[in-house]
Amino acid sequence: MHMNLKNKRLGEMLVGSKLISNTQLDQALREQKMNGGRLGSILVRLGFINEDDLINFLCVQYGVPAVNLRDFKIEAQTISLIPPELVNKHLIVPINRVGSTLVVATCDPTNISAIDDIKFNTGYNVEIVVASESLIKETIEKFYDSSSIIDDIMDTFDDSELELVQEEEDPSIVDLKKETEDAPVIRLVNLILVDAIKKGASDIHLEPYEKDFRVRYRVDGVLHEVMKPPMKLKNAIISRVKIMSEMDIAERRLPQDGRIKMKIGKNKAMDFRVSALPTIFGEKIVLRLLDQSNLQLDMTKLGFEEVPLAQVKDAIHKPFGMVLVTGPTGSGKTTTLYSALSELNQISDNIMTAEDPVEFNLHGINQVQIREKIGLTFAAALRSFLRQDPDIILVGEMRDLETAEISIKAALTGHLVLSTLHTNDAPSTVTRLVNMGVEPFLIVSSLNLILAQRLARKICEHCREPEEIPVKALIQSGVPAEEAEQVVCYHGRGCDECNHTGYRGRIALYEVMPMTDELKTAVIDGANTIELTTPSS
């Protein structure tokens, strides 16, 4: 490095290179004086300089190479060489070790104290490369948050002070409350919840077994084990979650349900729907993450093809009738229904929903939480709805004949009814209604459309690569024969972006079945699922 360049301030060099103006520098310096932070990141945040341009400038000025951390595979042994407190203090991350030299990525190559700290702590020679601040923060979150923070939390436990009861004993309420008040337990539970949000999990599973206790996250529909807290913390962790979700910690023999509301940062709020279920080795807790900010309420962005979307919109805009959405648990039925309600939400209409549970709050829509213990069932709520002058009714789930009959009655008397049913596909929904005891003539009179859906994992865009699939296999999978020769297939190699799974994100797959005259005739004639799937031409 040239000493004259090193001693110059970053801002003056950027102005000298005409990458920013003196006015922009002054504004950034005022911002830095008020709120702190690195000048480079402030300039990027204010939009005065592109982050890539800043990286290229630093590389040229200080003669150090740049790296894209997304393309860099970092070994766990390398990460462990620098303690988390140093990483967070200096915003640096180790990316490789060659002999006695440690390669470290930084967004500030002028930070000599960081290099000295690392040399002193590790005993390695340090070679620096430049990376963007956003990717360094992302890498730190990915590698350090879960693994090292839990180790730090475990280190703060004093075994002499924390003596948990043995498995065969029945812990008293006083013991459980005392255990949950330990700061490390509170920090560990908070870490589990926040880490799940960062990793994009839809569910958290806290599972007690005979000899261990594990935590799993469901990401893109697949469960992944993330940690195994010590067995001695099992009761404390479970009780802490139960207290947070306002459950009765004295009741450990019956299932319970609760809810946790968390505020993250200034604007982001997250809800967790919590379920506790007694198993033979203790209570299993499952938390469903409900992120209002990620709720997609625009039907055009859900993944519908053009024609099916037009058919669905036509069905929900009819003044009366029923639209059913089917699919397994976690297939996005609620998102589809909320999107439909959002489209229908007008000042001129009275919209009422009966849900178990109410997952998201929608402004302008009257939502009712079903409470079967006190007699507020779907059927009871529906009867009350019909006395509340509704235009549109959403029934969370058709669980029984009584609910189905009242819903159909509402659909036949000038109301639009939306509901869900657990079936495998659209045609089998009709068979399911018949098996529940609904008369076929009522089905054809009331039903506008059936929509079946699934969520499929998407191949990670960052590590996808072409894969040879035999043409015969493609044709057997449903690809038209004339297209099979030209189709390019991909698979995910696995990278840090997708946690080495090859998949990142999910997309909805839809089967839309409008109740045409032909289908109505087939239902009246008693057609089965197979006959409804392949109606005669």
C-alpha positions in Angstrom: 0.0 0.0 0.0 1.2 3.6 -0.7 1.5 5.6 2.5 0.2 8.8 1.0 -3.0 7.0 -0.2 -3.3 5.2 3.1 -3.2 8.4 5.1 -5.8 10.1 2.9 -9.4 10.0 4.1 -11.7 7.8 2.1 -14.1 10.6 1.3 -11.4 12.9 -0.1 -10.1 10.1 -2.4 -13.7 9.4 -3.7 -14.2 13.1 -4.4 -10.7 13.2 -6.1 -11.8 10.2 -8.3 -15.0 12.0 -9.1 -17.1 9.1 -7.8 -19.0 11.5 -5.4 -19.3 15.3 -5.1 -18.2 17.5 -2.2 -21.8 18.1 -1.3 -22.5 14.4 -1.1 -19.5 13.9 1.1 -20.5 16.6 3.4 -24.0 15.2 3.8 -22.6 11.7 4.4 -20.2 13.0 7.1 -23.1 14.8 8.8 -25.0 11.6 8.8 -22.0 9.7 10.2 -21.5 12.3 13.0 -25.2 12.0 14.0 -25.7 8.2 13.8 -22.2 6.7 13.5 -21.3 3.9 11.1 -18.8 3.5 8.3 -18.6 6.2 5.7 -18.6 3.8 2.8 -21.9 2.1 3.9 -23.5 5.5 4.5 -22.6 6.7 1.0 -24.1 3.5 -0.4 -27.2 3.8 1.7 -27.8 7.4 0.6 -27.5 6.3 -3.0 -24.4 8.4 -3.7 -22.3 5.5 -4.9 -22.9 1.9 -6.1 -21.6 -0.8 -3.7 -19.7 -2.5 -6.6 -18.1 0.8 -7.6 -17.0 1.3 -4.0 -15.4 -2.2 -3.9 -13.6 -1.7 -7.2 -12.3 1.7 -6.0 -10.9 0.2 -2.8 -9.3 -2.7 -4.7 -7.5 -0.3 -7.1 -6.4 2.2 -4.4 -5.1 -0.4 -1.9 -3.9 -3.1 -4.3 -6.1 -5.8 -2.7 -8.3 -8.3 -4.6 -12.1 -8.4 -4.3 -14.2 -11.5 -3.6 -17.9 -12.3 -4.0 -18.7 -14.2 -0.8 -21.7 -15.8 -2.4 -19.4 -17.7 -4.7 -16.9 -18.6 -1.9 -17.3 -21.9 0.0 -16.0 -21.3 3.5 -15.1 -24.3 5.7 -16.4 -24.5 9.3 -12.8 -25.0 10.5 -11.8 -21.6 9.0 -14.8 -19.9 10.6 -13.9 -21.2 14.0 -10.4 -19.5 13.9 -11.7 -16.1 14.7 -14.1 -15.6 17.7 -17.5 -14.0 17.1 -16.8 -10.9 19.2 -13.9 -9.9 16.9 -15.9 -10.7 13.7 -18.8 -8.4 14.8 -16.5 -5.7 16.2 -14.5 -5.3 13.0 -17.0 -6.6 10.5 -14.6 -9.1 9.0 -14.9 -12.7 8.2 -12.2 -15.4 7.7 -12.6 -17.2 4.3 -9.5 -19.4 3.9 -6.3 -20.6 5.5 -3.2 -21.5 3.6 -0.4 -22.7 5.9 0.3 -20.0 8.4 -1.6 -17.3 6.5 -5.3 -16.5 7.2 -7.3 -14.8 4.4 -9.8 -12.4 5.8 -12.6 -10.5 3.9 -13.2 -6.9 5.0 -15.1 -3.9 3.7 -12.5 -1.5 5.1 -8.9 -2.3 4.0 -7.6 0.7 6.1 -8.6 -0.9 9.4 -5.1 -1.7 10.7 -6.4 -2.4 14.2 -8.6 -5.2 12.9 -5.6 -6.9 11.3 -3.5 -6.5 14.5 -6.3 -7.9 16.6 -6.6 -11.0 14.4 -2.8 -11.6 14.3 -2.7 -11.4 18.1 -5.7 -13.6 18.7 -4.9 -16.3 16.1 -1.2 -16.3 15.7 -1.6 -16.3 11.9 -0.3 -13.9 9.3 -3.2 -12.0 7.8 -3.9 -11.4 4.2 -6.9 -9.2 3.4 -9.4 -9.2 0.5 -12.3 -6.7 0.0 -16.0 -7.7 0.0 -19.2 -5.8 0.2 -20.4 -4.9 3.7 -23.9 -6.4 3.0 -22.4 -9.8 2.0 -20.0 -9.7 5.0 -23.0 -9.1 7.3 -25.0 -11.9 5.6 -22.0 -14.3 6.0 -21.6 -13.5 9.6 -25.3 -14.1 10.3 -25.2 -17.4 8.4 -22.1 -18.8 10.1 -21.9 -17.2 13.5 -25.4 -16.5 14.8 -26.6 -20.1 15.4 -23.5 -22.0 16.0 -21.4 -19.6 18.1 -24.1 -17.8 20.0 -25.5 -21.0 21.3 -22.0 -22.0 22.5 -21.7 -18.6 24.2 -25.1 -19.1 25.9 -24.1 -22.6 27.0 -20.9 -21.2 28.5 -22.8 -18.7 30.7 -24.6 -21.6 32.5 -23.3 -22.2 36.0 -24.0 -25.9 36.7 -23.6 -25.2 40.4 -26.5 -22.7 40.4 -28.8 -24.4 37.8 -29.8 -27.8 39.1 -32.8 -29.1 37.1 -35.0 -31.9 38.3 -34.5 -35.4 37.1 -36.6 -36.8 34.3 -38.5 -39.2 36.6 -39.5 -36.4 39.0 -42.5 -34.2 38.5 -41.1 -30.6 38.5 -43.1 -28.2 40.6 -44.4 -24.9 39.1 -42.0 -22.9 41.3 -39.0 -24.9 39.9 -40.2 -24.4 36.3 -40.7 -20.7 36.7 -37.3 -20.3 38.4 -35.6 -22.2 35.5 -37.3 -20.1 32.8 -36.1 -16.9 34.5 -32.4 -17.7 33.9 -31.0 -15.2 31.4 -29.3 -17.9 29.3 -32.6 -19.8 28.8 -34.4 -16.6 27.7 -31.5 -15.8 25.3 -31.5 -19.3 23.9 -35.3 -19.3 23.2 -35.1 -15.9 21.6 -32.2 -17.0 19.5 -34.2 -20.0 18.3 -37.1 -17.8 17.3 -35.0 -15.1 15.6 -32.7 -17.6 13.8 -35.8 -19.3 12.4 -37.0 -16.0 10.9 -33.6 -15.3 9.4 -33.5 -18.7 7.8 -37.0 -18.3 6.3 -38.5 -21.2 8.3 -42.3 -21.8 8.3 -42.3 -24.0 11.5 -40.1 -24.7 14.5 -40.1 -28.1 16.2 -38.9 -28.5 19.8 -38.8 -32.3 20.3 -37.9 -34.2 23.5 -36.7 -37.8 23.2 -35.4 -40.4 25.7 -31.8 -39.3 25.5 -31.7 -36.1 23.6 -33.6 -32.9 22.8 -33.5 -31.4 19.4 -34.7 -28.3 17.5 -35.7 -28.5 13.8 -36.8 -25.9 11.3 -39.1 -26.5 8.3 -37.6 -24.6 5.4 -39.3 -24.7 2.0 -41.4 -27.7 3.2 -38.5 -29.8 4.5 -37.4 -30.3 8.1 -33.7 -29.6 9.0 -32.1 -30.2 12.4 -30.4 -27.0 13.6 -29.3 -27.7 17.2 -29.4 -30.2 20.1 -29.6 -28.2 23.4 -28.5 -30.1 26.5 -31.1 -32.4 28.0 -30.9 -30.6 31.3 -32.4 -27.5 29.6 -35.4 -29.4 28.2 -38.0 -28.4 30.8 -36.7 -24.8 31.0 -36.9 -24.3 27.2 -40.3 -25.8 26.9 -41.7 -23.9 29.9 -40.2 -20.7 28.6 -42.0 -21.1 25.3 -45.3 -22.0 27.2 -45.0 -18.8 29.3 -44.3 -16.7 26.2 -47.4 -18.1 24.5 -49.5 -17.7 27.7 -50.2 -21.4 28.2 -50.6 -23.1 31.6 -47.2 -24.5 32.5 -48.8 -26.6 35.3 -50.7 -28.6 32.7 -48.4 -31.1 31.1 -50.8 -33.9 30.3 -53.2 -32.2 27.8 -52.5 -30.5 24.4 -52.6 -26.7 24.6 -52.5 -23.9 22.0 -51.1 -20.4 22.3 -49.7 -17.5 20.4 -46.5 -15.4 20.7 -46.2 -11.8 19.3 -42.7 -10.5 18.7 -41.5 -7.2 17.5 -38.3 -7.3 15.5 -36.5 -4.1 14.9 -38.6 -0.9 14.5 -41.2 -2.0 12.0 -41.3 -5.8 11.7 -43.8 -7.8 13.7 -44.0 -11.6 13.8 -46.6 -13.9 15.2 -46.0 -17.5 16.2 -48.9 -19.9 16.5 -47.8 -22.4 19.2 -49.0 -26.0 19.9 -47.9 -28.1 22.8 -48.5 -31.9 22.7 -47.6 -34.3 25.5 -45.4 -37.2 24.2 -44.0 -40.1 26.3 -40.7 -38.1 26.9 -42.2 -34.7 27.5 -44.1 -32.0 25.6 -43.3 -31.4 22.0 -43.7 -27.8 20.9 -44.4 -26.7 17.3 -44.4 -23.0 16.4 -45.9 -21.9 13.1 -44.3 -18.6 11.9 -46.8 -16.1 10.6 -45.2 -13.1 8.9 -47.7 -10.4 8.0 -45.1 -8.6 5.9 -44.6 -11.6 3.7 -48.3 -12.3 3.1 -48.8 -12.1 -0.7 -52.3 -10.6 -1.3 -51.9 -10.0 -5.0 -53.6 -12.9 -6.9 -51.6 -12.1 -10.1 -48.3 -12.9 -8.2 -49.3 -16.3 -6.8 -48.2 -18.3 -9.8 -51.5 -18.8 -11.7 -51.4 -19.3 -15.5 -53.5 -16.7 -17.4 -56.6 -18.8 -18.2 -56.9 -20.5 -14.7 -56.5 -17.1 -13.0 -59.3 -15.7 -15.2 -61.5 -18.7 -14.2 -60.8 -18.2 -10.5 -61.5 -14.4 -10.7 -64.7 -15.1 -12.6 -65.8 -17.5 -9.8 -65.1 -15.3 -6.9 -66.7 -12.2 -8.5 -70.0 -14.0 -8.9 -72.7 -12.6 -6.6 -73.3 -16.0 -5.0 -72.1 -19.6 -5.0 -69.2 -21.5 -3.5 -65.5 -21.6 -4.2 -63.5 -24.4 -2.6 -59.7 -24.5 -2.1 -58.2 -27.9 -1.4 -54.8 -29.2 -0.6 -52.7 -30.7 2.3 -51.7 -28.8 5.4 -49.1 -26.1 4.6 -49.9 -25.9 0.9 -50.8 -22.2 0.9 -54.6 -22.5 1.0 -54.9 -19.7 3.5 -52.7 -17.4 1.3 -54.9 -18.1 -1.7 -58.1 -17.4 0.2 -56.8 -14.2 1.8 -55.7 -13.0 -1.7 -59.2 -13.7 -3.0 -60.7 -11.8 0.0 -58.2 -8.9 -0.6 -59.4 -8.6 -4.2 -63.1 -8.7 -3.0 -62.6 -6.3 -0.1 -64.8 -3.3 -1.0 -66.5 -0.8 1.2 -69.8 -1.9 -0.4 -69.5 -5.5 0.9 -69.7 -7.1 4.3 -67.1 -9.8 4.5 -67.1 -12.2 7.5 -64.7 -15.1 8.2 -64.8 -18.0 10.7 -61.2 -19.3 11.1 -59.4 -21.7 13.4 -57.1 -20.1 14.0 -57.1 -16.5 12.6 -53.7 -16.4 11.0 -53.5 -12.9 9.7 -55.5 -9.7 10.5 -57.1 -8.2 7.4 -58.3 -4.6 7.6 -62.0 -4.2 6.6 -62.9 -7.8 7.1 -64.7 -9.2 10.2 -62.8 -12.2 11.4 -64.1 -14.6 14.1 -61.8 -17.1 16.0 -63.5 -20.5 16.4 -63.5 -21.8 20.0 -65.0 -25.2 20.1 -64.5 -25.6 23.8 -67.2 -23.0 24.5 -69.5 -24.0 21.7 -68.3 -21.5 19.1 -68.0 -24.0 16.2 -67.9 -23.3 12.5 -71.6 -24.2 12.3 -72.5 -21.9 15.2 -70.5 -19.0 13.7 -72.1 -19.5 10.3 -75.6 -19.4 11.7 -74.7 -16.1 13.4 -73.1 -14.8 10.2 -76.4 -15.3 8.3 -78.1 -12.9 10.8 -75.3 -10.3 10.3 -76.3 -9.3 6.7 -73.1 -10.7 5.0 -72.2 -10.5 1.4 -69.1 -12.7 1.4 -68.4 -15.5 3.9 -65.1 -17.4 4.4 -65.4 -20.7 6.3 -61.9 -21.8 7.5 -62.6 -25.5 6.9 -65.6 -27.7 6.1 -65.0 -30.3 8.8 -68.5 -31.9 9.0 -71.9 -32.3 7.3 -73.5 -29.6 9.4 -70.9 -26.9 8.4 -71.1 -28.0 4.7 -75.0 -27.8 4.7 -75.1 -24.3 6.2 -72.3 -23.2 3.8 -74.3 -24.5 0.8 -77.5 -22.9 2.1 -75.7 -19.6 2.3 -74.3 -20.1 -1.2 -77.8 -20.7 -2.5 -79.4 -17.7 -0.8 -77.3 -14.9 -2.4 -74.0 -15.1 -0.6 -70.5 -15.9 -1.9 -68.9 -18.6 0.2 -65.2 -19.4 0.2 -63.9 -22.5 2.1 -61.3 -25.2 2.3 -61.4 -29.0 2.3 -58.6 -31.6 2.7 -58.6 -33.6 -0.5 -55.9 -34.7 -2.9 -57.2 -33.0 -6.1 -60.1 -31.0 -7.4 -62.3 -33.9 -8.7 -62.0 -35.9 -5.5 -63.5 -32.9 -3.6 -66.9 -33.6 -5.1 -66.7 -37.3 -4.0 -65.6 -36.1 -0.5 -68.7 -33.9 -0.2 -71.0 -36.7 -1.3 -69.3 -39.0 1.3 -69.9 -36.4 4.0 -73.7 -36.7 3.2 -74.2 -33.6 0.9 -76.8 -34.3 -1.8 -75.4 -34.2 -5.3 -78.1 -31.7 -6.5 -77.0 -29.3 -3.8 -73.4 -29.6 -4.9 -74.1 -28.7 -8.5 -76.5 -25.9 -7.5 -74.0 -24.2 -5.2 -70.5 -24.9 -6.5 -68.8 -22.4 -8.8 -65.3 -23.7 -8.8 -62.8 -26.0 -7.1 -59.2 -25.1 -6.8 -56.6 -27.7 -5.7 -53.0 -26.6 -4.9 -49.6 -27.7 -3.8 -46.3 -26.0 -3.1 -43.2 -27.3 -4.9 -39.6 -26.4 -4.1 -37.8 -24.2 -6.6 -34.2 -25.0 -7.7 -31.7 -22.6 -6.2 -30.9 -19.9 -8.8 -27.4 -19.4 -7.5 -26.1 -23.0 -8.0 -28.4 -24.5 -10.6 -26.7 -26.4 -13.4 -28.0 -28.3 -16.4 -28.8 -32.0 -16.0 -29.4 -34.6 -18.7 -32.8 -36.3 -18.3 -33.8 -39.1 -20.8 -36.5 -37.9 -23.3 -38.6 -41.0 -22.4 -38.6 -40.0 -18.7 -39.7 -36.5 -19.6 -42.6 -37.7 -21.7 -43.6 -40.1 -18.9 -43.6 -37.1 -16.5 -46.1 -35.2 -18.7 -43.8 -33.1 -21.0 -45.4 -33.0 -24.5 -43.5 -35.3 -26.9 -42.8 -32.4 -29.4 -41.2 -30.4 -26.6 -39.2 -33.1 -24.8 -36.2 -32.9 -27.1 -35.8 -29.2 -26.5 -36.4 -29.1 -22.8 -33.4 -28.1 -20.7 -33.5 -29.5 -17.1 -31.6 -28.3 -14.1 -30.7 -29.4 -10.7 -29.3 -27.5 -7.7 -25.6 -28.4 -6.9 -26.0 -26.9 -3.4 -24.4 -23.7 -2.1 -24.4 -21.5 1.0 -27.4 -19.6 -0.4 -29.6 -22.7 -0.2 -27.9 -24.3 2.8 -26.5 -26.9 0.4 -29.9 -28.4 -0.4 -30.1 -27.3 -4.0 -33.5 -25.7 -3.4 -34.5 -22.2 -2.4 -38.1 -20.9 -2.2 -41.3 -22.5 -3.3 -43.9 -22.0 -6.1 -47.6 -22.8 -6.0 -49.0 -25.4 -8.5 -52.7 -25.1 -9.2 -55.4 -27.3 -10.6 -58.5 -25.3 -11.4 -61.9 -27.0 -12.0 -64.8 -24.7 -12.9 -68.2 -26.5 -12.5 -69.2 -26.7 -16.2 -72.6 -28.0 -17.3 -70.9 -31.3 -18.3 -69.4 -31.8 -14.9 -72.7 -30.9 -13.2 -74.4 -33.5 -15.2 -71.8 -36.1 -14.3 -72.1 -35.3 -10.6 -75.9 -35.7 -10.8 -75.4 -39.1 -12.5 -73.2 -40.2 -9.6 -69.8 -40.1 -11.4 -66.8 -41.1 -9.3 -63.5 -39.3 -9.1 -61.9 -41.1 -12.1 -64.9 -40.3 -14.3 -64.9 -36.7 -13.2 -61.2 -36.4 -14.0 -61.6 -37.7 -17.6 -65.2 -36.7 -18.6 -66.5 -37.9 -21.9 -66.1 -35.6 -24.8 
